[in-house]
Amino acid sequence: MTLSLIELVKNMPKAELHIHIEGSLEPELIFALAQRNGVELNYPSIEALRAAYAFTNLQSFLDIYYAGASVLLTEQDFYDMTRAYLERAHADNILHTELFFDPQTHTARGVEFGVVVNGIQRALRDAHAEWGMTGGLIMCFLRHLSEEEAFLTLEQALPYREHILGIGLDSSERGHPPEKFARVFARCKELGFHLVAHAGEEGPPAYIETALDLLQVERIDHGVRCTDDPVLMQRLALQAIPLTVCPLSNIKLCVFETMAQHNILTLLDAGLVVTVNSDDPAYFGGYMNDNLVALVKALPVQRHHARQLARNSFNAAFIDHNLKQKYLAQVDAFFAQ
């Protein structure tokens, strides 16, 4: 029996490489943690909070995102949030996940760096013990803050570096070009961290180039604006620079008006290493499989596209050669059935 394409994308083994763990906080958990910690919310009910998830752009989303994060105070809070995401990831057949976290969102509120890392890391350890799921943490600098503050965050991170796989750059893209963080990224490279950066979602294709040239990143988070620059597209394909694309997020933040207008198949067919991810799933209307199903319903996705997306997700992951080969073999075995 041939699986329908929707069942195929749901069941295929995959990795998720662009997920902000704070963006997986569902309204129900926000309220539960607020109650547990005695935090006063500006919303009278879960429904009122969910109704506020009507964003017009990245900034209007970020405002509510930071408000939601205010309920995270203890190691157990960070564990519970991460655990809830990992259970959903496991249900979506995600075998490996690389989680973004924003320490500055928490340290600014007086939460210690170790509280954040230890809570998230404990949930990852449990997921590995229970399901064999692998994963790691990517610490993001908030680009609306200064490079000086990023350096301070890097200092705070160093005692926990064994738990941190890579360094990223997120938050408001417009008006905060990658070069603002060139020196701190150079230091992170010296320290041996993997490097990634958000670029070319709301910002122009030029931000993708500067992220590659000045920050020396290995992956571009989003990157969908590269189609505005054919030379850049060619470069991304030739150098096999992965793009961690987040379809539902792109619609919710009005990068594309409708999913039918999304350029992901254009990118795939041009030979780019494109992956599908959920970004901030609690806010943007869906987790990994919701994103894949939305693509299948709106675009002429073929079986070979699905297989390529699954393979790309592991090829783009920061994992050693043997683990990569093991996961790729699982993808090939799944599609050979």
C-alpha positions as a Markdown table, in Angstrom:
| # | Residue | x | y | z |
|---|---|---|---|---|
| 1 | Met | 0.0 | 0.0 | 0.0 |
| 2 | Thr | 1.5 | 3.4 | -1.0 |
| 3 | Leu | 1.3 | 5.9 | 1.8 |
| 4 | Ser | -0.4 | 9.1 | 0.8 |
| 5 | Leu | 2.0 | 12.1 | 0.6 |
| 6 | Ile | 0.6 | 13.5 | 3.9 |
| 7 | Glu | 1.2 | 10.3 | 5.7 |
| 8 | Leu | 4.6 | 10.0 | 4.1 |
| 9 | Val | 5.8 | 13.4 | 5.4 |
| 10 | Lys | 4.4 | 12.8 | 8.8 |
| 11 | Asn | 6.0 | 9.4 | 9.2 |
| 12 | Met | 9.4 | 10.0 | 7.6 |
| 13 | Pro | 12.4 | 10.2 | 10.0 |
| 14 | Lys | 13.6 | 13.8 | 10.2 |
| 15 | Ala | 15.6 | 16.4 | 12.2 |
| 16 | Glu | 14.5 | 19.8 | 13.4 |
| 17 | Leu | 17.2 | 22.5 | 13.2 |
| 18 | His | 15.3 | 25.8 | 13.7 |
| 19 | Ile | 13.2 | 25.7 | 16.9 |
| 20 | His | 13.2 | 28.4 | 19.5 |
| 21 | Ile | 12.5 | 26.5 | 22.7 |
| 22 | Glu | 10.8 | 29.6 | 24.3 |
| 23 | Gly | 8.6 | 29.7 | 21.2 |
| 24 | Ser | 7.2 | 26.3 | 22.0 |
| 25 | Leu | 5.5 | 27.6 | 25.2 |
| 26 | Glu | 1.8 | 26.9 | 24.7 |
| 27 | Pro | -0.7 | 29.3 | 26.4 |
| 28 | Glu | -1.9 | 26.5 | 28.7 |
| 29 | Leu | 1.7 | 26.0 | 30.0 |
| 30 | Ile | 2.2 | 29.8 | 30.2 |
| 31 | Phe | -0.8 | 30.0 | 32.5 |
| 32 | Ala | 0.2 | 26.9 | 34.6 |
| 33 | Leu | 3.7 | 28.3 | 35.1 |
| 34 | Ala | 2.4 | 31.8 | 35.9 |
| 35 | Gln | 0.2 | 30.3 | 38.6 |
| 36 | Arg | 3.0 | 28.1 | 40.0 |
| 37 | Asn | 5.4 | 31.1 | 40.2 |
| 38 | Gly | 2.9 | 33.8 | 41.2 |
| 39 | Val | 3.5 | 35.8 | 38.0 |
| 40 | Glu | 0.8 | 38.3 | 37.0 |
| 41 | Leu | -0.1 | 38.1 | 33.3 |
| 42 | Asn | -1.8 | 40.8 | 31.3 |
| 43 | Tyr | -4.3 | 38.3 | 29.9 |
| 44 | Pro | -7.4 | 37.2 | 31.9 |
| 45 | Ser | -7.6 | 33.8 | 30.3 |
| 46 | Ile | -5.9 | 31.2 | 28.0 |
| 47 | Glu | -8.3 | 32.2 | 25.3 |
| 48 | Ala | -7.5 | 35.9 | 25.6 |
| 49 | Leu | -3.8 | 35.1 | 25.3 |
| 50 | Arg | -4.3 | 32.9 | 22.3 |
| 51 | Ala | -6.4 | 35.6 | 20.7 |
| 52 | Ala | -3.5 | 38.0 | 21.0 |
| 53 | Tyr | -1.4 | 35.7 | 18.7 |
| 54 | Ala | -2.4 | 37.9 | 15.7 |
| 55 | Phe | 0.8 | 39.3 | 14.4 |
| 56 | Thr | 1.4 | 41.7 | 11.6 |
| 57 | Asn | 5.2 | 41.4 | 11.6 |
| 58 | Leu | 8.2 | 40.1 | 13.5 |
| 59 | Gln | 8.2 | 42.9 | 16.1 |
| 60 | Ser | 4.5 | 42.4 | 17.1 |
| 61 | Phe | 5.3 | 38.7 | 17.6 |
| 62 | Leu | 8.4 | 39.4 | 19.6 |
| 63 | Asp | 6.5 | 41.7 | 22.0 |
| 64 | Ile | 4.2 | 38.8 | 23.1 |
| 65 | Tyr | 7.0 | 36.2 | 22.9 |
| 66 | Tyr | 9.0 | 38.1 | 25.6 |
| 67 | Ala | 5.9 | 38.5 | 27.7 |
| 68 | Gly | 5.3 | 34.7 | 27.5 |
| 69 | Ala | 8.9 | 34.0 | 28.6 |
| 70 | Ser | 8.4 | 36.0 | 31.8 |
| 71 | Val | 6.8 | 33.0 | 33.5 |
| 72 | Leu | 10.1 | 30.9 | 33.2 |
| 73 | Leu | 11.9 | 31.3 | 36.5 |
| 74 | Thr | 13.1 | 27.9 | 37.8 |
| 75 | Glu | 15.1 | 25.0 | 36.3 |
| 76 | Gln | 11.9 | 22.9 | 36.5 |
| 77 | Asp | 10.1 | 25.5 | 34.3 |
| 78 | Phe | 12.7 | 25.2 | 31.6 |
| 79 | Tyr | 12.5 | 21.4 | 31.9 |
| 80 | Asp | 8.7 | 21.3 | 31.6 |
| 81 | Met | 8.7 | 23.6 | 28.6 |
| 82 | Thr | 11.4 | 21.6 | 26.8 |
| 83 | Arg | 9.8 | 18.3 | 27.8 |
| 84 | Ala | 6.5 | 19.4 | 26.3 |
| 85 | Tyr | 8.2 | 20.3 | 23.0 |
| 86 | Leu | 10.3 | 17.0 | 22.9 |
| 87 | Glu | 7.1 | 14.9 | 23.3 |
| 88 | Arg | 5.6 | 16.7 | 20.3 |
| 89 | Ala | 8.8 | 16.2 | 18.3 |
| 90 | His | 8.9 | 12.5 | 19.1 |
| 91 | Ala | 5.3 | 12.2 | 18.0 |
| 92 | Asp | 6.3 | 13.9 | 14.7 |
| 93 | Asn | 9.1 | 11.3 | 14.1 |
| 94 | Ile | 11.9 | 13.8 | 14.8 |
| 95 | Leu | 15.0 | 11.8 | 15.7 |
| 96 | His | 17.4 | 14.7 | 16.2 |
| 97 | Thr | 16.7 | 18.3 | 17.3 |
| 98 | Glu | 18.9 | 21.4 | 17.7 |
| 99 | Leu | 17.2 | 23.8 | 20.1 |
| 100 | Phe | 17.7 | 27.6 | 20.0 |
| 101 | Phe | 17.6 | 29.3 | 23.4 |
| 102 | Asp | 17.8 | 33.0 | 24.3 |
| 103 | Pro | 19.7 | 33.4 | 27.6 |
| 104 | Gln | 19.5 | 37.2 | 27.5 |
| 105 | Thr | 15.7 | 37.0 | 27.7 |
| 106 | His | 16.1 | 35.3 | 31.1 |
| 107 | Thr | 19.3 | 36.7 | 32.6 |
| 108 | Ala | 17.8 | 40.2 | 32.1 |
| 109 | Arg | 15.0 | 39.1 | 34.5 |
| 110 | Gly | 17.5 | 37.9 | 37.1 |
| 111 | Val | 17.3 | 34.2 | 36.1 |
| 112 | Glu | 20.8 | 32.6 | 36.3 |
| 113 | Phe | 22.3 | 31.2 | 33.1 |
| 114 | Gly | 22.8 | 27.8 | 34.7 |
| 115 | Val | 19.1 | 27.5 | 35.6 |
| 116 | Val | 18.2 | 27.9 | 31.9 |
| 117 | Val | 20.8 | 25.5 | 30.5 |
| 118 | Asn | 20.4 | 22.8 | 33.2 |
| 119 | Gly | 16.6 | 22.7 | 32.8 |
| 120 | Ile | 16.7 | 22.3 | 29.0 |
| 121 | Gln | 19.6 | 19.9 | 29.1 |
| 122 | Arg | 17.9 | 17.6 | 31.6 |
| 123 | Ala | 14.9 | 17.3 | 29.3 |
| 124 | Leu | 17.2 | 16.5 | 26.3 |
| 125 | Arg | 18.9 | 13.8 | 28.4 |
| 126 | Asp | 15.6 | 12.2 | 29.3 |
| 127 | Ala | 14.5 | 12.2 | 25.7 |
| 128 | His | 17.7 | 10.4 | 24.7 |
| 129 | Ala | 17.2 | 7.9 | 27.5 |
| 130 | Glu | 13.5 | 7.2 | 26.6 |
| 131 | Trp | 13.4 | 7.4 | 22.8 |
| 132 | Gly | 17.1 | 7.5 | 21.7 |
| 133 | Met | 16.4 | 11.1 | 20.4 |
| 134 | Thr | 19.6 | 13.1 | 20.0 |
| 135 | Gly | 19.9 | 16.9 | 20.3 |
| 136 | Gly | 21.9 | 19.9 | 21.3 |
| 137 | Leu | 21.6 | 23.5 | 22.3 |
| 138 | Ile | 22.3 | 26.6 | 20.1 |
| 139 | Met | 22.7 | 29.8 | 22.2 |
| 140 | Cys | 21.4 | 32.8 | 20.4 |
| 141 | Phe | 22.4 | 36.4 | 20.8 |
| 142 | Leu | 19.5 | 38.9 | 20.6 |
| 143 | Arg | 20.4 | 41.2 | 17.8 |
| 144 | His | 18.4 | 44.2 | 19.0 |
| 145 | Leu | 20.9 | 44.3 | 22.0 |
| 146 | Ser | 24.5 | 45.4 | 21.7 |
| 147 | Glu | 27.5 | 43.4 | 20.7 |
| 148 | Glu | 29.0 | 44.3 | 24.2 |
| 149 | Glu | 26.0 | 42.5 | 25.8 |
| 150 | Ala | 26.6 | 39.5 | 23.5 |
| 151 | Phe | 30.2 | 39.3 | 24.8 |
| 152 | Leu | 28.9 | 39.3 | 28.4 |
| 153 | Thr | 26.5 | 36.5 | 27.5 |
| 154 | Leu | 29.3 | 34.5 | 26.0 |
| 155 | Glu | 31.3 | 34.9 | 29.2 |
| 156 | Gln | 28.3 | 33.6 | 31.2 |
| 157 | Ala | 28.1 | 30.6 | 28.8 |
| 158 | Leu | 31.6 | 29.4 | 29.0 |
| 159 | Pro | 31.2 | 27.3 | 32.2 |
| 160 | Tyr | 28.5 | 25.4 | 30.4 |
| 161 | Arg | 30.1 | 25.1 | 27.0 |
| 162 | Glu | 30.1 | 21.3 | 27.0 |
| 163 | His | 26.3 | 21.6 | 26.7 |
| 164 | Ile | 26.3 | 24.3 | 23.9 |
| 165 | Leu | 26.7 | 23.0 | 20.4 |
| 166 | Gly | 26.6 | 26.3 | 18.6 |
| 167 | Ile | 25.9 | 30.1 | 18.5 |
| 168 | Gly | 23.1 | 31.8 | 16.7 |
| 169 | Leu | 21.7 | 35.3 | 16.1 |
| 170 | Asp | 18.0 | 36.0 | 16.4 |
| 171 | Ser | 15.3 | 38.6 | 17.3 |
| 172 | Ser | 14.5 | 41.8 | 15.2 |
| 173 | Glu | 16.3 | 41.5 | 11.8 |
| 174 | Arg | 15.5 | 44.9 | 10.3 |
| 175 | Gly | 18.0 | 47.5 | 11.3 |
| 176 | His | 20.3 | 45.0 | 12.9 |
| 177 | Pro | 22.6 | 43.7 | 10.2 |
| 178 | Pro | 24.9 | 40.7 | 10.9 |
| 179 | Glu | 28.1 | 42.8 | 10.8 |
| 180 | Lys | 27.0 | 44.4 | 14.1 |
| 181 | Phe | 28.1 | 41.1 | 15.7 |
| 182 | Ala | 31.3 | 40.4 | 13.7 |
| 183 | Arg | 33.7 | 40.5 | 16.6 |
| 184 | Val | 31.8 | 38.3 | 19.0 |
| 185 | Phe | 31.2 | 35.7 | 16.2 |
| 186 | Ala | 34.9 | 35.7 | 15.4 |
| 187 | Arg | 35.5 | 34.9 | 19.1 |
| 188 | Cys | 32.9 | 32.1 | 19.1 |
| 189 | Lys | 34.6 | 30.6 | 16.0 |
| 190 | Glu | 38.0 | 30.7 | 17.9 |
| 191 | Leu | 36.3 | 28.9 | 20.8 |
| 192 | Gly | 35.2 | 26.1 | 18.4 |
| 193 | Phe | 31.4 | 26.7 | 18.4 |
| 194 | His | 29.3 | 25.9 | 15.3 |
| 195 | Leu | 27.9 | 29.2 | 13.9 |
| 196 | Val | 24.4 | 30.0 | 12.5 |
| 197 | Ala | 22.4 | 33.2 | 12.0 |
| 198 | His | 18.9 | 34.3 | 11.1 |
| 199 | Ala | 19.1 | 36.2 | 7.8 |
| 200 | Gly | 17.0 | 37.0 | 4.8 |
| 201 | Glu | 13.5 | 36.6 | 6.3 |
| 202 | Glu | 12.5 | 40.2 | 6.9 |
| 203 | Gly | 15.9 | 41.5 | 6.1 |
| 204 | Pro | 17.4 | 41.7 | 2.5 |
| 205 | Pro | 19.5 | 39.1 | 0.7 |
| 206 | Ala | 22.6 | 41.2 | 1.5 |
| 207 | Tyr | 22.2 | 40.1 | 5.2 |
| 208 | Ile | 22.6 | 36.5 | 4.0 |
| 209 | Glu | 25.9 | 37.4 | 2.3 |
| 210 | Thr | 27.3 | 39.3 | 5.3 |
| 211 | Ala | 26.3 | 36.5 | 7.6 |
| 212 | Leu | 28.4 | 34.2 | 5.4 |
| 213 | Asp | 31.3 | 36.5 | 4.8 |
| 214 | Leu | 31.6 | 38.4 | 8.1 |
| 215 | Leu | 30.2 | 36.0 | 10.6 |
| 216 | Gln | 31.3 | 32.9 | 8.8 |
| 217 | Val | 28.2 | 31.0 | 9.6 |
| 218 | Glu | 27.7 | 27.4 | 8.5 |
| 219 | Arg | 23.9 | 27.6 | 8.2 |
| 220 | Ile | 21.4 | 30.3 | 7.4 |
| 221 | Asp | 18.2 | 30.4 | 9.4 |
| 222 | His | 15.3 | 31.3 | 7.1 |
| 223 | Gly | 17.1 | 32.6 | 4.0 |
| 224 | Val | 14.0 | 32.6 | 1.8 |
| 225 | Arg | 14.9 | 36.1 | 0.4 |
| 226 | Cys | 17.8 | 34.6 | -1.5 |
| 227 | Thr | 15.6 | 34.2 | -4.5 |
| 228 | Asp | 15.8 | 38.0 | -5.0 |
| 229 | Asp | 19.5 | 37.5 | -5.8 |
| 230 | Pro | 20.3 | 34.8 | -8.4 |
| 231 | Val | 24.0 | 35.0 | -7.9 |
| 232 | Leu | 23.6 | 34.5 | -4.1 |
| 233 | Met | 21.2 | 31.5 | -4.8 |
| 234 | Gln | 23.9 | 30.0 | -7.0 |
| 235 | Arg | 26.5 | 30.5 | -4.3 |
| 236 | Leu | 24.3 | 28.8 | -1.6 |
| 237 | Ala | 23.7 | 25.8 | -3.9 |
| 238 | Leu | 27.4 | 25.5 | -4.8 |
| 239 | Gln | 28.6 | 25.8 | -1.3 |
| 240 | Ala | 25.8 | 23.6 | 0.0 |
| 241 | Ile | 24.9 | 26.1 | 2.7 |
| 242 | Pro | 21.8 | 24.8 | 4.5 |
| 243 | Leu | 18.7 | 27.0 | 4.9 |
| 244 | Thr | 16.5 | 26.2 | 7.8 |
| 245 | Val | 13.1 | 27.3 | 6.4 |
| 246 | Cys | 10.0 | 27.7 | 8.5 |
| 247 | Pro | 6.9 | 27.8 | 6.2 |
| 248 | Leu | 4.1 | 28.5 | 8.8 |
| 249 | Ser | 6.2 | 31.2 | 10.4 |
| 250 | Asn | 6.8 | 32.8 | 7.0 |
| 251 | Ile | 3.0 | 33.0 | 6.4 |
| 252 | Lys | 2.2 | 34.2 | 10.0 |
| 253 | Leu | 4.8 | 37.0 | 9.7 |
| 254 | Cys | 3.6 | 38.0 | 6.2 |
| 255 | Val | 6.9 | 37.1 | 4.4 |
| 256 | Phe | 4.5 | 35.3 | 1.9 |
| 257 | Glu | 0.8 | 36.1 | 1.8 |
| 258 | Thr | -0.2 | 32.5 | 1.3 |
| 259 | Met | 1.5 | 29.1 | 1.4 |
| 260 | Ala | 0.8 | 28.6 | -2.3 |
| 261 | Gln | 3.2 | 31.6 | -2.9 |
| 262 | His | 6.0 | 30.0 | -0.8 |
| 263 | Asn | 9.3 | 29.5 | -2.7 |
| 264 | Ile | 10.5 | 26.4 | -1.0 |
| 265 | Leu | 10.1 | 24.2 | -4.1 |
| 266 | Thr | 12.0 | 26.8 | -6.2 |
| 267 | Leu | 14.8 | 26.5 | -3.7 |
| 268 | Leu | 14.8 | 22.7 | -3.6 |
| 269 | Asp | 14.6 | 22.4 | -7.3 |
| 270 | Ala | 17.6 | 24.8 | -7.6 |
| 271 | Gly | 19.7 | 22.4 | -5.6 |
| 272 | Leu | 19.7 | 24.3 | -2.3 |
| 273 | Val | 20.0 | 22.4 | 1.0 |
| 274 | Val | 16.6 | 23.4 | 2.3 |
| 275 | Thr | 15.1 | 22.0 | 5.5 |
| 276 | Val | 11.6 | 22.4 | 7.0 |
| 277 | Asn | 11.3 | 23.5 | 10.6 |
| 278 | Ser | 8.7 | 25.0 | 13.0 |
| 279 | Asp | 10.5 | 28.1 | 14.4 |
| 280 | Asp | 8.1 | 29.2 | 17.2 |
| 281 | Pro | 5.4 | 26.6 | 16.9 |
| 282 | Ala | 3.2 | 27.7 | 19.8 |
| 283 | Tyr | 2.8 | 31.1 | 18.1 |
| 284 | Phe | 2.9 | 30.3 | 14.4 |
| 285 | Gly | 0.2 | 27.6 | 14.2 |
| 286 | Gly | 2.1 | 24.3 | 14.2 |
| 287 | Tyr | 4.9 | 22.0 | 14.9 |
| 288 | Met | 7.1 | 20.1 | 12.4 |
| 289 | Asn | 4.5 | 17.9 | 10.8 |
| 290 | Asp | 2.0 | 20.8 | 10.6 |
| 291 | Asn | 4.5 | 22.7 | 8.5 |
| 292 | Leu | 5.1 | 19.7 | 6.2 |
| 293 | Val | 1.4 | 19.0 | 5.8 |
| 294 | Ala | 0.7 | 22.7 | 5.0 |
| 295 | Leu | 3.3 | 22.5 | 2.2 |
| 296 | Val | 1.9 | 19.3 | 0.8 |
| 297 | Lys | -1.6 | 20.8 | 0.7 |
| 298 | Ala | -0.6 | 24.1 | -0.9 |
| 299 | Leu | 2.2 | 23.2 | -3.3 |
| 300 | Pro | 3.0 | 20.4 | -5.9 |
| 301 | Val | 5.2 | 18.6 | -3.5 |
| 302 | Gln | 6.5 | 15.2 | -4.9 |
| 303 | Arg | 7.8 | 12.1 | -3.1 |
| 304 | His | 11.4 | 13.0 | -4.2 |
| 305 | His | 11.0 | 16.4 | -2.5 |
| 306 | Ala | 9.9 | 14.8 | 0.7 |
| 307 | Arg | 12.9 | 12.4 | 0.7 |
| 308 | Gln | 15.3 | 15.3 | -0.1 |
| 309 | Leu | 13.9 | 17.4 | 2.8 |
| 310 | Ala | 14.3 | 14.5 | 5.2 |
| 311 | Arg | 17.9 | 13.8 | 4.0 |
| 312 | Asn | 18.8 | 17.5 | 4.0 |
| 313 | Ser | 17.7 | 17.8 | 7.7 |
| 314 | Phe | 20.3 | 15.2 | 8.7 |
| 315 | Asn | 23.0 | 16.4 | 6.3 |
| 316 | Ala | 22.6 | 19.9 | 7.7 |
| 317 | Ala | 22.7 | 18.8 | 11.4 |
| 318 | Phe | 25.7 | 19.3 | 13.6 |
| 319 | Ile | 26.3 | 15.6 | 14.3 |
| 320 | Asp | 29.3 | 13.3 | 13.7 |
| 321 | His | 29.7 | 11.3 | 10.5 |
| 322 | Asn | 28.6 | 8.0 | 11.9 |
| 323 | Leu | 25.4 | 9.3 | 13.4 |
| 324 | Lys | 24.7 | 11.2 | 10.2 |
| 325 | Gln | 25.1 | 8.0 | 8.2 |
| 326 | Lys | 22.9 | 6.1 | 10.6 |
| 327 | Tyr | 20.1 | 8.6 | 10.2 |
| 328 | Leu | 20.4 | 8.9 | 6.4 |
| 329 | Ala | 20.2 | 5.1 | 6.2 |
| 330 | Gln | 16.9 | 5.2 | 8.2 |
| 331 | Val | 15.6 | 7.8 | 5.7 |
| 332 | Asp | 16.6 | 5.7 | 2.7 |
| 333 | Ala | 15.1 | 2.5 | 4.3 |
| 334 | Phe | 11.8 | 4.4 | 5.0 |
| 335 | Phe | 11.5 | 5.6 | 1.4 |
| 336 | Ala | 12.5 | 2.2 | 0.0 |
| 337 | Gln | 9.5 | 0.5 | 1.6 |
